[in-house]
Amino acid sequence: MIRPVTLPGGVVMRLATERDAEALLDAYTRNRDHLKRWEPRRSEAFYTLKAQAEGLKGQLQACERGQAVPWLLLDGERVVGRMTLSNIVRGPWLSADLGYWVDAAYNGRGIATAAVREVCRLADEEIGLHRVAAGTLLDNAASQSVLRKSGFEPYGTAPDYLEIDGRWQHHLLWQRILNDRPAFSF
Protein backbone atom coordinates (compact mmCIF):
# COMPACT_ATOMS: atom_id res chain seq x y z
CA MET A 1 0.00 0.00 0.00
CA ILE A 2 1.49 3.31 -1.08
CA ARG A 3 0.83 5.90 1.64
CA PRO A 4 1.03 9.71 1.43
CA VAL A 5 4.45 11.21 2.18
CA THR A 6 5.26 14.70 3.45
CA LEU A 7 7.94 16.54 1.47
CA PRO A 8 9.79 19.82 2.18
CA GLY A 9 7.54 22.75 3.08
CA GLY A 10 4.69 20.46 4.12
CA VAL A 11 3.85 19.47 0.53
CA VAL A 12 2.22 16.03 0.48
CA MET A 13 2.78 13.45 -2.25
CA ARG A 14 -0.12 11.03 -2.57
CA LEU A 15 -1.73 8.84 -5.18
CA ALA A 16 -4.07 10.68 -7.52
CA THR A 17 -7.81 9.97 -7.44
CA GLU A 18 -10.65 10.77 -9.83
CA ARG A 19 -11.78 13.45 -7.37
CA ASP A 20 -8.61 15.45 -8.15
CA ALA A 21 -9.69 16.55 -11.63
CA GLU A 22 -10.76 20.07 -10.66
CA ALA A 23 -7.62 20.78 -8.59
CA LEU A 24 -5.46 19.36 -11.37
CA LEU A 25 -7.21 21.57 -13.93
CA ASP A 26 -6.52 24.57 -11.72
CA ALA A 27 -2.83 23.59 -11.49
CA TYR A 28 -2.45 23.15 -15.24
CA THR A 29 -4.26 26.42 -15.92
CA ARG A 30 -2.14 28.28 -13.36
CA ASN A 31 1.08 26.78 -14.80
CA ARG A 32 0.15 26.92 -18.48
CA ASP A 33 2.97 29.30 -19.46
CA HIS A 34 5.47 27.70 -17.07
CA LEU A 35 4.94 24.18 -18.48
CA LYS A 36 4.65 25.14 -22.16
CA ARG A 37 8.39 24.86 -22.80
CA TRP A 38 8.63 21.40 -21.20
CA GLU A 39 5.48 19.54 -22.29
CA PRO A 40 3.63 18.50 -25.44
CA ARG A 41 1.60 21.25 -27.04
CA ARG A 42 -1.82 21.25 -25.40
CA SER A 43 -5.11 21.96 -27.14
CA GLU A 44 -7.74 24.16 -25.51
CA ALA A 45 -9.69 20.98 -24.77
CA PHE A 46 -6.88 19.89 -22.39
CA TYR A 47 -7.75 22.84 -20.14
CA THR A 48 -11.24 21.54 -19.35
CA LEU A 49 -12.59 19.60 -16.40
CA LYS A 50 -13.76 16.86 -18.76
CA ALA A 51 -10.26 16.34 -20.19
CA GLN A 52 -8.63 16.27 -16.76
CA ALA A 53 -11.23 13.81 -15.44
CA GLU A 54 -10.75 11.54 -18.47
CA GLY A 55 -6.97 11.75 -18.16
CA LEU A 56 -7.05 10.82 -14.49
CA LYS A 57 -9.47 7.98 -15.17
CA GLY A 58 -7.13 6.57 -17.84
CA GLN A 59 -4.10 6.82 -15.56
CA LEU A 60 -5.95 5.17 -12.70
CA GLN A 61 -7.04 2.33 -14.99
CA ALA A 62 -3.39 1.89 -16.04
CA CYS A 63 -2.51 1.87 -12.33
CA GLU A 64 -5.02 -0.91 -11.68
CA ARG A 65 -3.37 -2.92 -14.47
CA GLY A 66 0.06 -2.34 -12.91
CA GLN A 67 1.25 -0.21 -15.84
CA ALA A 68 1.47 3.22 -14.17
CA VAL A 69 1.42 5.02 -10.83
CA PRO A 70 0.15 8.63 -10.75
CA TRP A 71 0.97 10.85 -7.77
CA LEU A 72 0.03 14.44 -7.05
CA LEU A 73 1.94 16.95 -4.96
CA LEU A 74 -0.39 18.99 -2.79
CA ASP A 75 -0.11 22.04 -0.58
CA GLY A 76 -3.35 21.68 1.34
CA GLU A 77 -5.95 21.07 -1.37
CA ARG A 78 -3.92 22.84 -4.06
CA VAL A 79 -2.11 20.66 -6.61
CA VAL A 80 1.46 21.95 -6.92
CA GLY A 81 3.01 19.19 -8.96
CA ARG A 82 2.79 15.76 -10.42
CA MET A 83 4.91 12.60 -10.46
CA THR A 84 4.08 9.69 -12.75
CA LEU A 85 5.65 6.31 -13.28
CA SER A 86 4.46 5.05 -16.64
CA ASN A 87 5.29 2.24 -19.03
CA ILE A 88 5.88 -0.14 -16.14
CA VAL A 89 7.25 -3.37 -17.55
CA ARG A 90 7.71 -6.57 -15.55
CA GLY A 91 9.68 -9.71 -16.39
CA PRO A 92 13.42 -9.33 -16.83
CA TRP A 93 13.04 -5.58 -17.51
CA LEU A 94 11.40 -4.41 -14.22
CA SER A 95 11.55 -0.82 -15.35
CA ALA A 96 9.39 2.30 -15.63
CA ASP A 97 9.59 5.83 -17.01
CA LEU A 98 9.34 8.82 -14.70
CA GLY A 99 7.71 12.10 -15.65
CA TYR A 100 7.19 15.05 -13.31
CA TRP A 101 6.63 18.75 -12.91
CA VAL A 102 6.40 21.23 -10.05
CA ASP A 103 4.33 24.42 -9.90
CA ALA A 104 6.31 27.53 -10.91
CA ALA A 105 5.71 29.10 -7.49
CA TYR A 106 7.25 26.04 -5.77
CA ASN A 107 10.43 25.67 -7.85
CA GLY A 108 13.75 25.88 -6.06
CA ARG A 109 12.49 24.52 -2.73
CA GLY A 110 13.82 20.95 -3.06
CA ILE A 111 10.33 19.54 -3.59
CA ALA A 112 11.07 17.93 -6.97
CA THR A 113 14.26 16.30 -5.69
CA ALA A 114 12.54 14.96 -2.57
CA ALA A 115 9.59 13.68 -4.62
CA VAL A 116 11.81 11.96 -7.22
CA ARG A 117 13.79 10.29 -4.42
CA GLU A 118 10.54 9.13 -2.81
CA VAL A 119 9.19 7.78 -6.11
CA CYS A 120 12.41 5.81 -6.54
CA ARG A 121 12.15 4.43 -3.01
CA LEU A 122 8.57 3.35 -3.67
CA ALA A 123 9.48 1.94 -7.09
CA ASP A 124 12.07 -0.23 -5.35
CA GLU A 125 10.38 -1.18 -2.08
CA GLU A 126 6.66 -1.18 -2.93
CA ILE A 127 6.46 -1.76 -6.68
CA GLY A 128 9.47 -4.06 -6.98
CA LEU A 129 11.22 -2.41 -9.91
CA HIS A 130 14.91 -2.63 -10.78
CA ARG A 131 15.23 0.60 -12.79
CA VAL A 132 13.59 3.99 -13.30
CA ALA A 133 14.30 5.98 -16.46
CA ALA A 134 13.67 9.63 -17.31
CA GLY A 135 14.38 12.00 -20.18
CA THR A 136 15.09 15.73 -20.20
CA LEU A 137 15.39 18.28 -22.95
CA LEU A 138 19.07 18.91 -23.57
CA ASP A 139 18.85 22.41 -22.06
CA ASN A 140 16.71 21.55 -19.02
CA ALA A 141 19.44 22.09 -16.45
CA ALA A 142 17.01 22.29 -13.52
CA SER A 143 15.49 18.86 -14.20
CA GLN A 144 18.92 17.39 -14.87
CA SER A 145 20.05 18.69 -11.48
CA VAL A 146 17.02 17.07 -9.81
CA LEU A 147 17.79 13.74 -11.46
CA ARG A 148 21.50 13.91 -10.68
CA LYS A 149 20.81 14.72 -6.99
CA SER A 150 18.35 11.81 -6.93
CA GLY A 151 20.92 9.25 -8.03
CA PHE A 152 20.21 9.15 -11.77
CA GLU A 153 22.98 8.90 -14.33
CA PRO A 154 22.84 10.00 -17.97
CA TYR A 155 23.27 7.13 -20.43
CA GLY A 156 22.64 8.57 -23.86
CA THR A 157 20.99 11.07 -26.12
CA ALA A 158 17.87 10.34 -28.16
CA PRO A 159 17.41 12.49 -31.28
CA ASP A 160 13.86 13.68 -31.97
CA TYR A 161 12.70 11.69 -28.92
CA LEU A 162 9.47 13.47 -27.99
CA GLU A 163 7.28 16.16 -29.47
CA ILE A 164 7.59 18.96 -26.93
CA ASP A 165 6.14 22.44 -27.40
CA GLY A 166 5.10 21.57 -30.93
CA ARG A 167 8.34 20.13 -32.31
CA TRP A 168 10.36 16.94 -32.08
CA GLN A 169 13.21 17.51 -29.67
CA HIS A 170 16.37 15.70 -28.61
CA HIS A 171 16.48 14.37 -25.05
CA LEU A 172 19.18 13.37 -22.63
CA LEU A 173 18.27 9.93 -21.24
CA TRP A 174 18.75 9.13 -17.55
CA GLN A 175 18.39 6.04 -15.40
CA ARG A 176 18.65 5.03 -11.80
CA ILE A 177 19.35 1.41 -10.94
CA LEU A 178 17.40 0.76 -7.75
CA ASN A 179 18.73 -2.64 -6.68
CA ASP A 180 20.42 -5.81 -7.91
CA ARG A 181 17.73 -8.28 -6.87
CA PRO A 182 17.02 -11.01 -9.42
CA ALA A 183 14.00 -10.39 -11.62
CA PHE A 184 12.62 -13.87 -10.97
CA SER A 185 12.79 -16.27 -8.08
CA PHE A 186 12.24 -19.89 -8.98
C-alpha positions in Angstrom: 0.0 0.0 0.0 1.5 3.3 -1.1 0.8 5.9 1.6 1.0 9.7 1.4 4.5 11.2 2.2 5.3 14.7 3.5 7.9 16.5 1.5 9.8 19.8 2.2 7.5 22.7 3.1 4.7 20.5 4.1 3.8 19.5 0.5 2.2 16.0 0.5 2.8 13.5 -2.2 -0.1 11.0 -2.6 -1.7 8.8 -5.2 -4.1 10.7 -7.5 -7.8 10.0 -7.4 -10.6 10.8 -9.8 -11.8 13.5 -7.4 -8.6 15.4 -8.1 -9.7 16.6 -11.6 -10.8 20.1 -10.7 -7.6 20.8 -8.6 -5.5 19.4 -11.4 -7.2 21.6 -13.9 -6.5 24.6 -11.7 -2.8 23.6 -11.5 -2.4 23.1 -15.2 -4.3 26.4 -15.9 -2.1 28.3 -13.4 1.1 26.8 -14.8 0.1 26.9 -18.5 3.0 29.3 -19.5 5.5 27.7 -17.1 4.9 24.2 -18.5 4.6 25.1 -22.2 8.4 24.9 -22.8 8.6 21.4 -21.2 5.5 19.5 -22.3 3.6 18.5 -25.4 1.6 21.3 -27.0 -1.8 21.2 -25.4 -5.1 22.0 -27.1 -7.7 24.2 -25.5 -9.7 21.0 -24.8 -6.9 19.9 -22.4 -7.8 22.8 -20.1 -11.2 21.5 -19.3 -12.6 19.6 -16.4 -13.8 16.9 -18.8 -10.3 16.3 -20.2 -8.6 16.3 -16.8 -11.2 13.8 -15.4 -10.8 11.5 -18.5 -7.0 11.8 -18.2 -7.1 10.8 -14.5 -9.5 8.0 -15.2 -7.1 6.6 -17.8 -4.1 6.8 -15.6 -5.9 5.2 -12.7 -7.0 2.3 -15.0 -3.4 1.9 -16.0 -2.5 1.9 -12.3 -5.0 -0.9 -11.7 -3.4 -2.9 -14.5 0.1 -2.3 -12.9 1.2 -0.2 -15.8 1.5 3.2 -14.2 1.4 5.0 -10.8 0.1 8.6 -10.8 1.0 10.9 -7.8 0.0 14.4 -7.1 1.9 16.9 -5.0 -0.4 19.0 -2.8 -0.1 22.0 -0.6 -3.3 21.7 1.3 -6.0 21.1 -1.4 -3.9 22.8 -4.1 -2.1 20.7 -6.6 1.5 22.0 -6.9 3.0 19.2 -9.0 2.8 15.8 -10.4 4.9 12.6 -10.5 4.1 9.7 -12.7 5.7 6.3 -13.3 4.5 5.0 -16.6 5.3 2.2 -19.0 5.9 -0.1 -16.1 7.2 -3.4 -17.5 7.7 -6.6 -15.5 9.7 -9.7 -16.4 13.4 -9.3 -16.8 13.0 -5.6 -17.5 11.4 -4.4 -14.2 11.5 -0.8 -15.4 9.4 2.3 -15.6 9.6 5.8 -17.0 9.3 8.8 -14.7 7.7 12.1 -15.6 7.2 15.0 -13.3 6.6 18.7 -12.9 6.4 21.2 -10.1 4.3 24.4 -9.9 6.3 27.5 -10.9 5.7 29.1 -7.5 7.3 26.0 -5.8 10.4 25.7 -7.8 13.8 25.9 -6.1 12.5 24.5 -2.7 13.8 21.0 -3.1 10.3 19.5 -3.6 11.1 17.9 -7.0 14.3 16.3 -5.7 12.5 15.0 -2.6 9.6 13.7 -4.6 11.8 12.0 -7.2 13.8 10.3 -4.4 10.5 9.1 -2.8 9.2 7.8 -6.1 12.4 5.8 -6.5 12.2 4.4 -3.0 8.6 3.4 -3.7 9.5 1.9 -7.1 12.1 -0.2 -5.4 10.4 -1.2 -2.1 6.7 -1.2 -2.9 6.5 -1.8 -6.7 9.5 -4.1 -7.0 11.2 -2.4 -9.9 14.9 -2.6 -10.8 15.2 0.6 -12.8 13.6 4.0 -13.3 14.3 6.0 -16.5 13.7 9.6 -17.3 14.4 12.0 -20.2 15.1 15.7 -20.2 15.4 18.3 -22.9 19.1 18.9 -23.6 18.9 22.4 -22.1 16.7 21.6 -19.0 19.4 22.1 -16.4 17.0 22.3 -13.5 15.5 18.9 -14.2 18.9 17.4 -14.9 20.0 18.7 -11.5 17.0 17.1 -9.8 17.8 13.7 -11.5 21.5 13.9 -10.7 20.8 14.7 -7.0 18.3 11.8 -6.9 20.9 9.2 -8.0 20.2 9.1 -11.8 23.0 8.9 -14.3 22.8 10.0 -18.0 23.3 7.1 -20.4 22.6 8.6 -23.9 21.0 11.1 -26.1 17.9 10.3 -28.2 17.4 12.5 -31.3 13.9 13.7 -32.0 12.7 11.7 -28.9 9.5 13.5 -28.0 7.3 16.2 -29.5 7.6 19.0 -26.9 6.1 22.4 -27.4 5.1 21.6 -30.9 8.3 20.1 -32.3 10.4 16.9 -32.1 13.2 17.5 -29.7 16.4 15.7 -28.6 16.5 14.4 -25.1 19.2 13.4 -22.6 18.3 9.9 -21.2 18.7 9.1 -17.6 18.4 6.0 -15.4 18.7 5.0 -11.8 19.3 1.4 -10.9 17.4 0.8 -7.8 18.7 -2.6 -6.7 20.4 -5.8 -7.9 17.7 -8.3 -6.9 17.0 -11.0 -9.4 14.0 -10.4 -11.6 12.6 -13.9 -11.0 12.8 -16.3 -8.1 12.2 -19.9 -9.0 
